[in-house]
C-alpha cells in the first residue's frame, strides 16, 4: 500500500509540474489530458521524460481535485 501511495504522490507532483509549465494550454475532456502542440510535448519531455505517460492519458478533473485535497 505504501508503494502505491508513494507512486501516486510522485505522479501527482509530476502532473502539477507539467500543468504549471505554461499558461493557456488546452484540455481534452475525452482523453483527460493536456492539449498542446507536438513541439511543446517534445520540449517538455526533454526536461521531464517521465511525463510521457501523461501525453495520451491524464488525470480527470474530479480525481485532480481529490488528489489536491489529499496531497497538498
N, C-alpha and C positions, 0 to 999 in steps of 0.2 A: 504494500500500500504506500509506503514511504517513497519508493522509487517512482510510482505513478504521480504522486503529489509533486515531487521534485521536478519531474519532466513537465508537468502541467505548468509549474512556475516558470521554467525555462522558456517554454513555448509562449507563455503569456508575455514575458518580458521581450522576447523577440518580436511578437506581434505588435506590441506597443511601439517598439523602436522602429519597426517597419512602417507603421502608420504615421509616425511622427517625423519621418524623413522629409516630407514635402507637403505643403498645403495644396488643396484643390484637386486631390486625386478623386477619381470616381469610385463608385461602389456597385458591384454586381450582386443584386439580391438573389439571383438563382444560384450562382456559384459561391456566394457568400465570401467574396474576396475583393481585393483592390483592383480597380480598373486603371491600368496605366499602359503607356506605350512600351513596346518591346525594348526600346533603347533604355527606358527608365529601369526596367527589370534587370537588364544586363549590367548597368552601372551599380545598381543596388546589390546584386548578387556578388559583385566583386568585393564589396565591403562586408556583406552579410551572407555568406554562402549557405548557411543553414536555413535561410529564409526561403529557399527554393520550394519547400513543401507548401508555402502559402501562395505561390504563384497561381496555382489552379484550384486550390481548395483552402478556404479560410475559416474564420470563426463567425458564426451568426451573431447578429447584434444582441439578441437575447442572452446568449451564452457570454458574450463580451461583457455585458452589464453585470452578470452574476460573478464572473471572474474578477471584475474590477472590485466588487464588494468584498470578495473573499481574499484577494491577494494584495490589495492596495493598502 
